[in-house]
């Protein structure tokens, strides 16, 4: 794919036809990050999937960018006021490509700033300053934004530890960090309660003792400690017993939790013995739309189960359209084999020595994909 400069070289533009206009700091940061990425990645393809702890951020230039003169973006970028919106278009939904809101401006985090709490805590250690900006708790998941100032190189997408929710021992989470300017980074991180209990208040402890640079596999030690509490946003719960089953895989919708900014789908996957004996793993991804035609972007919160086949999961989606009366849930199923590229296991003896374990062999080959029949949920008003 041609980079931005190659594309511009083939366009005849009269500079006098354009005038400089004011744009938000969010737009400045996105375009600057895009230009930087296009230069650095020329001639090199990168996968859009990354490690959960440091998910890749891909930013694209739209045609409307050409209405903005480049000198506007040559200035230094100040602190971004709404980091939620910065990552809005980069929502980590690995399940269904194109699974975005019908209104393209409104992604998963579009309404989060409105309901978030300003934290405004800063810790500095080893010459690196980490600042917590905003946080919000939907009753299941804490989502917080932060910024980093560091003269030490952290790479394009630094690694950072996950916060803890006091009293909760089963946690899941995702996070993304991206470099927006020299020595400046912004990030968003989620941590979800995977236990079968609800919280009215989330007491957060985030003790960071190192930052990782995945580009050169180095670590920077430090001591950045944050403690704060969040009240859960008001929500309504709706139970469900709807399910769909095919080829030995069943997906059951357990309940929905709706907040003013998002909704959470709780669901179970149940796998037959025949599938378990044939395939090493089963992945379930949900595509969700409503009866108005809106398609919702979402993010996995993690799950628990007695084994890797029979699991209980939850996934958070963007704000539910108040005029919708039905949700149509389409489960996408992938049956897969473990191989050296997607699975690894070692045995550690009493003396600390590691021994690679042989991959189990089953009759399934490669992977198999299919789609279950839609699960239709009538929304209670």
Secondary structure, 3 states (H helix, E strand, C coil): CCCHHHHHHCCCCCHHHCCCCCCCHHHHHHHHHHHHHHHHCCCCCCCCCCCHHHCCCCCCCCHHHHHCCHHHHHCCCCCCCCHHHHCHHHCCCCCCCCCCCCCCCCCCCCCHHHHCEEEEEEEEECCEEEEEEEEEECCCEEEEEEEEEECCCCCCCCECCCCEECCCCCEEEEEEEEEEECCEEEEEEEEEECCCCCCCEEEEEEEEEEEEECCCCEEEEEEEEEEEEEECCCEEEEECCCEEEECCEEEEEEEEEEECCCEEEEEEEEECHHHHHHCCEEEEEEEEEECCCCEECEEEEEEEECCCCCEEEEEEECCCCCCCCEEEEEEEEEEECCCCCCCCCEEECCCCCEEECCCCCCCCCCEEEEECCCEEEECCC
